[in-house]
């Protein structure tokens, strides 16, 4: 069995490929969750798209809370991937705004259609790591 080498950070040497592949896998999963929550369904003949977050928001209290919990999952994954605290705070701010305004009847439901906090947060993660959306479409 070959000997394993470790670098100063406690990771296997040569782990850049493995780390990049793992990061892309995580980002693909997060992008899928964000798409489901924010833009899964389009209204034919318009550019308006909405997702489960908008539909869940129709259910008082529970709907917006469930959308926020899913958003916290995205923020936690970003934390685990090493996104800096400043960006994590911005991401939590996006979620807070979405949850607070989204909890207002009718106005909040319309706000959810246009303010897509999950997609914004995934875009922030991708921007931090220098990953372009087209990078998620290609399997490596």
C-alpha positions as MATLAB code, in Angstrom:
seq = 'XXXXXXXXXXXXXXXXXXXXXXXXXXXXXXXXXXXXXXXXXXXXXXXXXXXXXXXXXXXXXXXXXXXXXXXXXXXXXXXXXXXXXXXXXXXXXXXXXXXXXXXXXXXXXXXXXXXXXXXXXXXXXXXXXXXXXXXXXXXX';
ca = [
       0.000    0.000    0.000;
       1.532    3.363   -0.987;
       2.372    5.830    1.741;
       0.164    8.880    1.979;
       1.696   12.304    2.282;
       0.089   15.226    4.035;
       0.635   18.940    3.607;
       0.859   21.559    6.363;
      -2.927   22.062    6.372;
      -3.439   18.406    7.289;
      -4.751   17.435    3.846;
      -3.422   14.824    1.496;
      -0.782   16.249   -0.812;
      -2.069   16.594   -4.353;
      -5.577   17.016   -2.996;
      -6.311   20.047   -5.177;
      -8.122   17.908   -7.747;
     -10.104   16.124   -5.052;
     -10.958   19.401   -3.321;
     -12.004   21.011   -6.615;
     -14.146   18.013   -7.561;
     -15.760   18.008   -4.110;
     -16.383   21.769   -4.290;
     -18.007   21.450   -7.737;
     -20.163   18.566   -6.508;
     -21.329   20.646   -3.547;
     -21.937   23.709   -5.716;
     -23.978   21.649   -8.191;
     -26.128   20.389   -5.316;
     -26.557   23.905   -3.873;
     -27.392   25.335   -7.303;
     -30.042   22.640   -7.711;
     -31.580   23.454   -4.343;
     -31.553   27.180   -5.169;
     -33.164   26.530   -8.550;
     -35.899   24.416   -6.956;
     -36.552   27.055   -4.300;
     -36.414   30.156   -6.532;
     -36.847   29.477  -10.259;
     -38.176   25.954  -10.878;
     -41.362   27.041  -12.662;
     -41.747   29.620  -15.390;
     -44.931   31.401  -16.399;
     -45.350   30.825  -20.149;
     -45.044   33.924  -22.288;
     -43.204   35.886  -19.589;
     -39.756   35.935  -18.059;
     -41.239   35.441  -14.595;
     -39.995   32.370  -12.759;
     -40.787   31.204   -9.248;
     -40.074   28.195   -7.101;
     -41.022   26.321   -3.983;
     -40.129   29.285   -1.768;
     -42.913   31.358   -3.337;
     -45.405   28.521   -3.082;
     -44.432   27.644    0.496;
     -44.790   31.323    1.391;
     -48.525   31.005    0.817;
     -48.731   28.902    3.989;
     -48.667   31.317    6.943;
     -45.647   31.121    9.279;
     -44.637   27.539    8.415;
     -43.989   28.316    4.742;
     -41.544   31.162    5.272;
     -39.853   29.312    8.123;
     -39.274   26.255    5.942;
     -37.810   28.440    3.188;
     -35.478   30.034    5.731;
     -34.363   26.624    7.024;
     -33.444   25.539    3.513;
     -31.595   28.828    3.094;
     -29.683   28.144    6.309;
     -28.625   24.814    4.844;
     -27.028   26.721    1.938;
     -25.313   29.116    4.350;
     -24.025   26.210    6.456;
     -22.601   24.491    3.376;
     -20.882   27.762    2.458;
     -19.402   27.912    5.951;
     -18.160   24.349    5.667;
     -16.588   25.152    2.303;
     -14.637   28.050    3.822;
     -16.557   31.146    2.723;
     -15.440   34.158    4.838;
     -17.590   35.436    7.707;
     -18.375   38.728    5.906;
     -20.000   36.892    3.011;
     -21.807   34.549    5.378;
     -23.242   37.606    7.142;
     -24.432   38.990    3.783;
     -26.013   35.639    2.981;
     -27.835   35.583    6.319;
     -28.968   39.148    5.633;
     -30.450   38.008    2.309;
     -32.309   35.233    4.104;
     -33.524   37.544    6.840;
     -34.854   40.060    4.324;
     -36.544   37.288    2.341;
     -38.114   35.825    5.478;
     -39.241   39.113    7.021;
     -40.742   40.675    3.910;
     -41.953   37.287    2.707;
     -44.009   36.839    5.857;
     -46.224   39.826    4.977;
     -49.420   38.481    3.363;
     -49.783   39.040   -0.406;
     -46.966   41.624   -0.649;
     -44.512   39.082    0.715;
     -45.614   36.467   -1.799;
     -44.994   38.887   -4.659;
     -41.646   39.833   -3.116;
     -40.634   36.139   -3.067;
     -41.163   35.932   -6.823;
     -38.663   38.735   -7.462;
     -36.147   38.516   -4.594;
     -34.437   35.174   -4.991;
     -32.308   34.876   -1.865;
     -31.233   31.272   -2.429;
     -29.903   32.006   -5.922;
     -28.209   35.172   -4.685;
     -26.471   33.227   -1.944;
     -25.294   30.446   -4.261;
     -24.017   33.106   -6.674;
     -22.019   34.643   -3.807;
     -20.442   31.267   -3.037;
     -19.597   30.692   -6.687;
     -18.131   34.175   -7.012;
     -15.980   33.594   -3.934;
     -14.459   30.444   -5.432;
     -14.248   31.854   -8.956;
     -16.659   29.283  -10.360;
     -18.743   30.279  -13.360;
     -22.277   28.881  -13.846;
     -21.158   27.006  -16.967;
     -18.522   25.203  -14.849;
     -21.363   23.478  -12.993;
     -22.785   22.052  -16.205;
     -19.665   20.143  -17.214;
     -18.758   16.953  -15.410;
     -15.064   16.494  -14.693;
];
